[in-house]
Amino acid sequence: MNASLVDEFSITLSPVLFGVGTRLFDGVDASRIALEPVPSEPSSRVTHLTYAVHPR
């Protein structure tokens, strides 16, 4: 994202009670990009998130 090579991305979240997480946006310069939520389809077991990436 820092190199402006990503136009849009999707994340699928599924809740887990125990485990470890991964920081997806470590190293991303938040001052250089803006995220716009894109409508996505709901599901009963997962959450689908889609964002458009725009330069600031």
N, C-alpha and C positions, 0 to 999 in steps of 0.2 A: 504494500500500500504506500509506503514511503516513496517508492519509485514511480508512482502513478500508473501501475500496470494492472490494477484491479478496478473494474467498473462496477461490479456488483458481486455480493457473496451471500450465501445462505448458511444458516446454522440450524441443525436439528438438535433440540434439547430433549433429553429423556431423564426424568428424575431418578436418582440413585441414593439410597439411604447412607451407604458407607462406601468409602473409596477416596481417591484423591482427584483433584482437578488439575487441569492444564490451563495456564494463562495464555489465551489465544492472541492477545494484542500486546504482549511485551515487546518493546522496541519500536512500536508504532508512534510516530510523532503526531499527536492529536492536534497540534496547532496547524498542521498542513492539510488535514482532511476534514470533511464533514460527512456524517452518515445520515442518509434519509431512509426512514423505514418504508418498505414496499409492502403492500398488502399481500398476505399469504394465507394459505388454507389451514384452518384449524383441524386438529385431530384429538381424539380422546386420550391418547397415550403419550404423545409427544407434542412439543411446541416447535413450529417451524418459523424461523425468523429470517427475513431477507432484507438486505440493506443495499442501497445504491451509494457508491462512494464518489464524492465530489471534492475537487480541490478548493481550498479556502483562498 
